[in-house]
Amino acid sequence: MVVDVLHPNRANVSKDELRSKLSELYKVSKDQVQVFGFRTQYGGGKSTGFGLIYESVESFKKFEPHYRLVRVGMATKIEKASRQQRKQRKNRAKEHRGTAKTKGGKSKKDK
């Protein structure tokens, strides 16, 4: 659903606050409500975004994307090397075709 929030004299409203307010209005647990995509109107005082209310916490976990589960604390973030480091590692491994692929190796001058 589209959620319009009026908040005069405030910069914006926290998503946590919105989740608890929506859970009160619709008589569901706060863990079944997800809000995202809020944009404050020019001049302030009003924000518009999206809200989703699930039938159960299980369906919440099943259908919500992982990054949004991480935001509300229902999942842990997968730690991995930065994109640039992964690409550099891939390209270094390509230099050693047919040999054991290690992190580095001899440069072309040394061969």
Protein Blocks (a to p, Z undefined) as FASTA:
>chain_A
ZZddddehiabdcfklmmmmmmmmnopafklpccehiacdehijiacddddddfbfklmm
mmpcfklmmmnopaccdddddfklmmmmmmmmmmmgoiacdfbbcdfklZZ
